[in-house]
Amino acid sequence: MSVQAYILVQTDVGKSDEVAQAINAIEGVINAVHVTGPYDVIVRAEANSIDELAKVVLTKVQSVKGISRTLTCPIVNP
């Protein structure tokens, strides 16, 4: 059974579209969309375990240039 999470992303001003495009290219990301509101991009990610998901979030998503902050919300009942 896989683990999924939403990742709420705040970006630097004017960077949300390119950040969403870069995140969409990351393995394990189901989709990343540019939104309005307190967060600029919402990501849905999936992995085989919470540890693997953390690796996707920490090493890949957070390394995208233009991200200022993230908040990861694991999905309870996918």
Biopython code that builds the backbone (N, CA, C, O; Angstrom):
import numpy as np
from Bio.PDB.StructureBuilder import StructureBuilder

atoms = [
    (1, "MET", "N", (0.835, -1.183, 0.000)),
    (1, "MET", "CA", (0.000, 0.000, 0.000)),
    (1, "MET", "C", (0.879, 1.245, 0.000)),
    (1, "MET", "O", (1.841, 1.334, 0.763)),
    (2, "SER", "N", (0.552, 2.187, -0.841)),
    (2, "SER", "CA", (1.375, 3.385, -0.957)),
    (2, "SER", "C", (0.959, 4.456, 0.052)),
    (2, "SER", "O", (-0.131, 4.417, 0.623)),
    (3, "VAL", "N", (1.854, 5.398, 0.245)),
    (3, "VAL", "CA", (1.627, 6.550, 1.111)),
    (3, "VAL", "C", (1.557, 7.775, 0.207)),
    (3, "VAL", "O", (2.396, 7.952, -0.677)),
    (4, "GLN", "N", (0.559, 8.615, 0.432)),
    (4, "GLN", "CA", (0.430, 9.835, -0.345)),
    (4, "GLN", "C", (0.400, 11.038, 0.586)),
    (4, "GLN", "O", (0.055, 10.920, 1.762)),
    (5, "ALA", "N", (0.764, 12.191, 0.047)),
    (5, "ALA", "CA", (0.735, 13.427, 0.826)),
    (5, "ALA", "C", (0.517, 14.607, -0.100)),
    (5, "ALA", "O", (0.864, 14.575, -1.280)),
    (6, "TYR", "N", (-0.067, 15.648, 0.469)),
    (6, "TYR", "CA", (-0.103, 16.944, -0.190)),
    (6, "TYR", "C", (1.065, 17.744, 0.357)),
    (6, "TYR", "O", (1.346, 17.705, 1.555)),
    (7, "ILE", "N", (1.734, 18.461, -0.509)),
    (7, "ILE", "CA", (2.832, 19.333, -0.103)),
    (7, "ILE", "C", (2.427, 20.746, -0.502)),
    (7, "ILE", "O", (2.248, 21.043, -1.683)),
    (8, "LEU", "N", (2.286, 21.602, 0.485)),
    (8, "LEU", "CA", (1.908, 22.987, 0.251)),
    (8, "LEU", "C", (3.195, 23.792, 0.142)),
    (8, "LEU", "O", (4.048, 23.725, 1.028)),
    (9, "VAL", "N", (3.339, 24.547, -0.931)),
    (9, "VAL", "CA", (4.601, 25.204, -1.240)),
    (9, "VAL", "C", (4.415, 26.721, -1.341)),
    (9, "VAL", "O", (3.522, 27.206, -2.036)),
    (10, "GLN", "N", (5.262, 27.446, -0.645)),
    (10, "GLN", "CA", (5.357, 28.889, -0.827)),
    (10, "GLN", "C", (6.600, 29.144, -1.666)),
    (10, "GLN", "O", (7.654, 28.549, -1.441)),
    (11, "THR", "N", (6.457, 30.041, -2.639)),
    (11, "THR", "CA", (7.579, 30.321, -3.536)),
    (11, "THR", "C", (8.001, 31.781, -3.417)),
    (11, "THR", "O", (7.295, 32.608, -2.842)),
    (12, "ASP", "N", (9.163, 32.069, -3.973)),
    (12, "ASP", "CA", (9.587, 33.448, -4.110)),
    (12, "ASP", "C", (8.625, 34.139, -5.076)),
    (12, "ASP", "O", (8.010, 33.479, -5.914)),
    (13, "VAL", "N", (8.493, 35.441, -4.968)),
    (13, "VAL", "CA", (7.577, 36.198, -5.819)),
    (13, "VAL", "C", (7.885, 35.949, -7.298)),
    (13, "VAL", "O", (9.028, 36.056, -7.744)),
    (14, "GLY", "N", (6.825, 35.614, -8.040)),
    (14, "GLY", "CA", (6.954, 35.412, -9.478)),
    (14, "GLY", "C", (7.528, 34.073, -9.908)),
    (14, "GLY", "O", (7.791, 33.872, -11.094)),
    (15, "LYS", "N", (7.729, 33.150, -8.968)),
    (15, "LYS", "CA", (8.372, 31.876, -9.298)),
    (15, "LYS", "C", (7.418, 30.684, -9.288)),
    (15, "LYS", "O", (7.849, 29.568, -9.577)),
    (16, "SER", "N", (6.150, 30.878, -8.969)),
    (16, "SER", "CA", (5.254, 29.736, -8.757)),
    (16, "SER", "C", (5.064, 28.866, -9.989)),
    (16, "SER", "O", (5.032, 27.641, -9.873)),
    (17, "ASP", "N", (4.938, 29.463, -11.157)),
    (17, "ASP", "CA", (4.724, 28.664, -12.367)),
    (17, "ASP", "C", (5.933, 27.796, -12.681)),
    (17, "ASP", "O", (5.785, 26.609, -12.968)),
    (18, "GLU", "N", (7.128, 28.374, -12.631)),
    (18, "GLU", "CA", (8.317, 27.564, -12.935)),
    (18, "GLU", "C", (8.591, 26.542, -11.839)),
    (18, "GLU", "O", (9.104, 25.461, -12.130)),
    (19, "VAL", "N", (8.264, 26.855, -10.589)),
    (19, "VAL", "CA", (8.421, 25.882, -9.504)),
    (19, "VAL", "C", (7.476, 24.700, -9.725)),
    (19, "VAL", "O", (7.888, 23.549, -9.576)),
    (20, "ALA", "N", (6.225, 24.964, -10.075)),
    (20, "ALA", "CA", (5.263, 23.887, -10.333)),
    (20, "ALA", "C", (5.734, 23.001, -11.483)),
    (20, "ALA", "O", (5.625, 21.777, -11.402)),
    (21, "GLN", "N", (6.253, 23.600, -12.545)),
    (21, "GLN", "CA", (6.753, 22.825, -13.682)),
    (21, "GLN", "C", (7.929, 21.941, -13.273)),
    (21, "GLN", "O", (8.004, 20.777, -13.669)),
    (22, "ALA", "N", (8.843, 22.495, -12.482)),
    (22, "ALA", "CA", (10.011, 21.719, -12.041)),
    (22, "ALA", "C", (9.593, 20.565, -11.134)),
    (22, "ALA", "O", (10.125, 19.460, -11.247)),
    (23, "ILE", "N", (8.651, 20.817, -10.244)),
    (23, "ILE", "CA", (8.201, 19.765, -9.322)),
    (23, "ILE", "C", (7.476, 18.661, -10.080)),
    (23, "ILE", "O", (7.612, 17.488, -9.732)),
    (24, "ASN", "N", (6.713, 19.008, -11.102)),
    (24, "ASN", "CA", (6.002, 17.994, -11.896)),
    (24, "ASN", "C", (6.946, 16.993, -12.542)),
    (24, "ASN", "O", (6.533, 15.875, -12.850)),
    (25, "ALA", "N", (8.189, 17.362, -12.752)),
    (25, "ALA", "CA", (9.166, 16.473, -13.381)),
    (25, "ALA", "C", (9.805, 15.497, -12.394)),
    (25, "ALA", "O", (10.577, 14.630, -12.805)),
    (26, "ILE", "N", (9.502, 15.620, -11.107)),
    (26, "ILE", "CA", (10.127, 14.783, -10.082)),
    (26, "ILE", "C", (9.391, 13.446, -9.960)),
    (26, "ILE", "O", (8.164, 13.404, -9.877)),
    (27, "GLU", "N", (10.152, 12.375, -9.950)),
    (27, "GLU", "CA", (9.575, 11.041, -9.776)),
    (27, "GLU", "C", (8.897, 10.956, -8.415)),
    (27, "GLU", "O", (9.469, 11.367, -7.406)),
    (28, "GLY", "N", (7.686, 10.425, -8.388)),
    (28, "GLY", "CA", (6.925, 10.320, -7.147)),
    (28, "GLY", "C", (5.888, 11.417, -6.999)),
    (28, "GLY", "O", (5.008, 11.333, -6.143)),
    (29, "VAL", "N", (5.988, 12.444, -7.827)),
    (29, "VAL", "CA", (5.004, 13.522, -7.808)),
    (29, "VAL", "C", (3.868, 13.140, -8.754)),
    (29, "VAL", "O", (4.091, 12.875, -9.935)),
    (30, "ILE", "N", (2.658, 13.118, -8.223)),
    (30, "ILE", "CA", (1.484, 12.816, -9.039)),
    (30, "ILE", "C", (1.115, 14.048, -9.854)),
    (30, "ILE", "O", (0.898, 13.957, -11.063)),
    (31, "ASN", "N", (1.044, 15.191, -9.196)),
    (31, "ASN", "CA", (0.864, 16.452, -9.901)),
    (31, "ASN", "C", (1.223, 17.618, -8.993)),
    (31, "ASN", "O", (1.209, 17.500, -7.768)),
    (32, "ALA", "N", (1.541, 18.734, -9.611)),
    (32, "ALA", "CA", (1.847, 19.985, -8.919)),
    (32, "ALA", "C", (1.133, 21.085, -9.682)),
    (32, "ALA", "O", (1.311, 21.227, -10.892)),
    (33, "VAL", "N", (0.326, 21.861, -8.976)),
    (33, "VAL", "CA", (-0.456, 22.905, -9.632)),
    (33, "VAL", "C", (-0.219, 24.253, -8.966)),
    (33, "VAL", "O", (-0.045, 24.346, -7.751)),
    (34, "HIS", "N", (-0.217, 25.280, -9.782)),
    (34, "HIS", "CA", (-0.068, 26.658, -9.339)),
    (34, "HIS", "C", (-1.447, 27.117, -8.855)),
    (34, "HIS", "O", (-2.428, 27.009, -9.590)),
    (35, "VAL", "N", (-1.524, 27.627, -7.626)),
    (35, "VAL", "CA", (-2.790, 28.070, -7.042)),
    (35, "VAL", "C", (-2.628, 29.479, -6.476)),
    (35, "VAL", "O", (-1.524, 30.022, -6.438)),
    (36, "THR", "N", (-3.743, 30.061, -6.039)),
    (36, "THR", "CA", (-3.691, 31.340, -5.344)),
    (36, "THR", "C", (-4.036, 31.111, -3.881)),
    (36, "THR", "O", (-4.609, 30.082, -3.524)),
    (37, "GLY", "N", (-3.687, 32.064, -3.046)),
    (37, "GLY", "CA", (-3.948, 31.952, -1.615)),
    (37, "GLY", "C", (-2.648, 31.989, -0.839)),
    (37, "GLY", "O", (-1.641, 32.490, -1.338)),
    (38, "PRO", "N", (-2.657, 31.460, 0.384)),
    (38, "PRO", "CA", (-1.451, 31.531, 1.218)),
    (38, "PRO", "C", (-0.299, 30.669, 0.700)),
    (38, "PRO", "O", (0.859, 30.908, 1.043)),
    (39, "TYR", "N", (-0.616, 29.667, -0.127)),
    (39, "TYR", "CA", (0.410, 28.848, -0.760)),
    (39, "TYR", "C", (0.345, 29.079, -2.252)),
    (39, "TYR", "O", (-0.704, 29.443, -2.784)),
    (40, "ASP", "N", (1.460, 28.870, -2.932)),
    (40, "ASP", "CA", (1.551, 29.159, -4.360)),
    (40, "ASP", "C", (1.450, 27.923, -5.239)),
    (40, "ASP", "O", (1.015, 28.007, -6.387)),
    (41, "VAL", "N", (1.850, 26.777, -4.703)),
    (41, "VAL", "CA", (1.816, 25.514, -5.434)),
    (41, "VAL", "C", (1.334, 24.431, -4.475)),
    (41, "VAL", "O", (1.753, 24.386, -3.318)),
    (42, "ILE", "N", (0.453, 23.561, -4.961)),
    (42, "ILE", "CA", (0.038, 22.386, -4.188)),
    (42, "ILE", "C", (0.469, 21.154, -4.970)),
    (42, "ILE", "O", (0.204, 21.022, -6.165)),
    (43, "VAL", "N", (1.142, 20.255, -4.254)),
    (43, "VAL", "CA", (1.716, 19.054, -4.857)),
    (43, "VAL", "C", (1.041, 17.842, -4.243)),
    (43, "VAL", "O", (0.771, 17.820, -3.042)),
    (44, "ARG", "N", (0.768, 16.837, -5.057)),
    (44, "ARG", "CA", (0.350, 15.536, -4.539)),
    (44, "ARG", "C", (1.453, 14.559, -4.896)),
    (44, "ARG", "O", (1.817, 14.410, -6.062)),
    (45, "ALA", "N", (1.984, 13.890, -3.867)),
    (45, "ALA", "CA", (3.106, 12.971, -4.069)),
    (45, "ALA", "C", (2.749, 11.598, -3.517)),
    (45, "ALA", "O", (1.874, 11.462, -2.662)),
    (46, "GLU", "N", (3.445, 10.582, -4.023)),
    (46, "GLU", "CA", (3.178, 9.201, -3.624)),
    (46, "GLU", "C", (4.480, 8.430, -3.549)),
    (46, "GLU", "O", (5.393, 8.647, -4.347)),
    (47, "ALA", "N", (4.556, 7.517, -2.571)),
    (47, "ALA", "CA", (5.727, 6.651, -2.429)),
    (47, "ALA", "C", (5.292, 5.357, -1.755)),
    (47, "ALA", "O", (4.155, 5.231, -1.300)),
    (48, "ASN", "N", (6.208, 4.401, -1.698)),
    (48, "ASN", "CA", (5.901, 3.103, -1.094)),
    (48, "ASN", "C", (5.876, 3.135, 0.427)),
    (48, "ASN", "O", (5.248, 2.281, 1.053)),
    (49, "SER", "N", (6.550, 4.106, 1.028)),
    (49, "SER", "CA", (6.598, 4.203, 2.491)),
    (49, "SER", "C", (6.749, 5.667, 2.891)),
    (49, "SER", "O", (7.086, 6.517, 2.066)),
    (50, "ILE", "N", (6.499, 5.946, 4.153)),
    (50, "ILE", "CA", (6.661, 7.308, 4.649)),
    (50, "ILE", "C", (8.126, 7.736, 4.559)),
    (50, "ILE", "O", (8.413, 8.906, 4.307)),
    (51, "ASP", "N", (9.047, 6.806, 4.762)),
    (51, "ASP", "CA", (10.473, 7.122, 4.643)),
    (51, "ASP", "C", (10.834, 7.501, 3.213)),
    (51, "ASP", "O", (11.573, 8.460, 2.988)),
    (52, "GLU", "N", (10.317, 6.754, 2.253)),
    (52, "GLU", "CA", (10.583, 7.057, 0.848)),
    (52, "GLU", "C", (9.947, 8.394, 0.469)),
    (52, "GLU", "O", (10.531, 9.169, -0.288)),
    (53, "LEU", "N", (8.768, 8.657, 0.989)),
    (53, "LEU", "CA", (8.115, 9.935, 0.728)),
    (53, "LEU", "C", (8.944, 11.088, 1.282)),
    (53, "LEU", "O", (9.081, 12.129, 0.639)),
    (54, "ALA", "N", (9.488, 10.898, 2.463)),
    (54, "ALA", "CA", (10.336, 11.934, 3.060)),
    (54, "ALA", "C", (11.557, 12.206, 2.186)),
    (54, "ALA", "O", (11.990, 13.352, 2.056)),
    (55, "LYS", "N", (12.106, 11.162, 1.593)),
    (55, "LYS", "CA", (13.256, 11.358, 0.706)),
    (55, "LYS", "C", (12.864, 12.165, -0.519)),
    (55, "LYS", "O", (13.619, 13.034, -0.955)),
    (56, "VAL", "N", (11.688, 11.888, -1.083)),
    (56, "VAL", "CA", (11.204, 12.647, -2.240)),
    (56, "VAL", "C", (11.019, 14.103, -1.840)),
    (56, "VAL", "O", (11.456, 15.011, -2.548)),
    (57, "VAL", "N", (10.363, 14.321, -0.692)),
    (57, "VAL", "CA", (10.082, 15.685, -0.243)),
    (57, "VAL", "C", (11.377, 16.415, 0.081)),
    (57, "VAL", "O", (11.622, 17.505, -0.436)),
    (58, "LEU", "N", (12.201, 15.828, 0.926)),
    (58, "LEU", "CA", (13.372, 16.539, 1.419)),
    (58, "LEU", "C", (14.463, 16.718, 0.380)),
    (58, "LEU", "O", (15.049, 17.795, 0.273)),
    (59, "THR", "N", (14.736, 15.684, -0.376)),
    (59, "THR", "CA", (15.886, 15.782, -1.279)),
    (59, "THR", "C", (15.561, 16.328, -2.659)),
    (59, "THR", "O", (16.426, 16.899, -3.322)),
    (60, "LYS", "N", (14.329, 16.158, -3.091)),
    (60, "LYS", "CA", (14.006, 16.570, -4.458)),
    (60, "LYS", "C", (13.125, 17.819, -4.509)),
    (60, "LYS", "O", (13.500, 18.815, -5.127)),
    (61, "VAL", "N", (11.968, 17.772, -3.869)),
    (61, "VAL", "CA", (11.053, 18.913, -3.942)),
    (61, "VAL", "C", (11.675, 20.145, -3.301)),
    (61, "VAL", "O", (11.665, 21.223, -3.895)),
    (62, "GLN", "N", (12.211, 20.000, -2.106)),
    (62, "GLN", "CA", (12.749, 21.163, -1.405)),
    (62, "GLN", "C", (14.020, 21.719, -2.039)),
    (62, "GLN", "O", (14.435, 22.832, -1.718)),
    (63, "SER", "N", (14.634, 20.964, -2.925)),
    (63, "SER", "CA", (15.839, 21.474, -3.584)),
    (63, "SER", "C", (15.527, 22.300, -4.837)),
    (63, "SER", "O", (16.435, 22.860, -5.452)),
    (64, "VAL", "N", (14.250, 22.376, -5.213)),
    (64, "VAL", "CA", (13.866, 23.176, -6.381)),
    (64, "VAL", "C", (14.098, 24.653, -6.066)),
    (64, "VAL", "O", (13.662, 25.149, -5.027)),
    (65, "LYS", "N", (14.780, 25.342, -6.960)),
    (65, "LYS", "CA", (15.052, 26.769, -6.765)),
    (65, "LYS", "C", (13.756, 27.564, -6.827)),
    (65, "LYS", "O", (12.890, 27.303, -7.663)),
    (66, "GLY", "N", (13.635, 28.531, -5.935)),
    (66, "GLY", "CA", (12.459, 29.385, -5.902)),
    (66, "GLY", "C", (11.483, 29.050, -4.797)),
    (66, "GLY", "O", (10.513, 29.777, -4.587)),
    (67, "ILE", "N", (11.724, 27.950, -4.079)),
    (67, "ILE", "CA", (10.853, 27.577, -2.962)),
    (67, "ILE", "C", (11.354, 28.255, -1.693)),
    (67, "ILE", "O", (12.542, 28.210, -1.374)),
    (68, "SER", "N", (10.427, 28.884, -0.977)),
    (68, "SER", "CA", (10.806, 29.517, 0.285)),
    (68, "SER", "C", (10.366, 28.708, 1.497)),
    (68, "SER", "O", (10.967, 28.817, 2.566)),
    (69, "ARG", "N", (9.307, 27.884, 1.337)),
    (69, "ARG", "CA", (8.813, 27.097, 2.479)),
    (69, "ARG", "C", (7.878, 26.001, 1.988)),
    (69, "ARG", "O", (7.183, 26.170, 0.986)),
    (70, "THR", "N", (7.865, 24.866, 2.703)),
    (70, "THR", "CA", (6.932, 23.787, 2.386)),
    (70, "THR", "C", (6.257, 23.294, 3.667)),
    (70, "THR", "O", (6.782, 23.438, 4.771)),
    (71, "LEU", "N", (5.084, 22.713, 3.479)),
    (71, "LEU", "CA", (4.348, 22.056, 4.567)),
    (71, "LEU", "C", (3.810, 20.754, 4.001)),
    (71, "LEU", "O", (3.052, 20.768, 3.031)),
    (72, "THR", "N", (4.191, 19.633, 4.589)),
    (72, "THR", "CA", (3.786, 18.324, 4.082)),
    (72, "THR", "C", (2.638, 17.782, 4.924)),
    (72, "THR", "O", (2.717, 17.750, 6.152)),
    (73, "CYS", "N", (1.567, 17.355, 4.251)),
    (73, "CYS", "CA", (0.356, 16.851, 4.904)),
    (73, "CYS", "C", (0.076, 15.443, 4.393)),
    (73, "CYS", "O", (-0.501, 15.287, 3.317)),
    (74, "PRO", "N", (0.478, 14.402, 5.152)),
    (74, "PRO", "CA", (0.177, 13.035, 4.729)),
    (74, "PRO", "C", (-1.336, 12.794, 4.635)),
    (74, "PRO", "O", (-2.112, 13.290, 5.452)),
    (75, "ILE", "N", (-1.726, 12.034, 3.635)),
    (75, "ILE", "CA", (-3.157, 11.714, 3.439)),
    (75, "ILE", "C", (-3.483, 10.493, 4.290)),
    (75, "ILE", "O", (-2.792, 9.476, 4.228)),
    (76, "VAL", "N", (-4.538, 10.605, 5.081)),
    (76, "VAL", "CA", (-4.920, 9.538, 5.999)),
    (76, "VAL", "C", (-5.588, 8.376, 5.274)),
    (76, "VAL", "O", (-5.238, 7.219, 5.506)),
    (77, "ASN", "N", (-6.551, 8.674, 4.396)),
    (77, "ASN", "CA", (-7.284, 7.638, 3.656)),
    (77, "ASN", "C", (-7.239, 7.932, 2.171)),
    (77, "ASN", "O", (-8.140, 8.582, 1.640)),
    (78, "PRO", "N", (-6.169, 7.449, 1.471)),
    (78, "PRO", "CA", (-6.061, 7.771, 0.037)),
    (78, "PRO", "C", (-7.141, 7.143, -0.809)),
    (78, "PRO", "O", (-7.162, 7.335, -2.025)),
]
sb = StructureBuilder()
sb.init_structure("model")
sb.init_model(0)
sb.init_chain("A")
sb.init_seg("    ")
for serial, (resi, resn, name, xyz) in enumerate(atoms, 1):
    if name == "N":
        sb.init_residue(resn, " ", resi, " ")
    sb.init_atom(name, np.array(xyz, "f"), 0.0, 1.0, " ", f" {name:<3s}", serial, name[0])
structure = sb.get_structure()
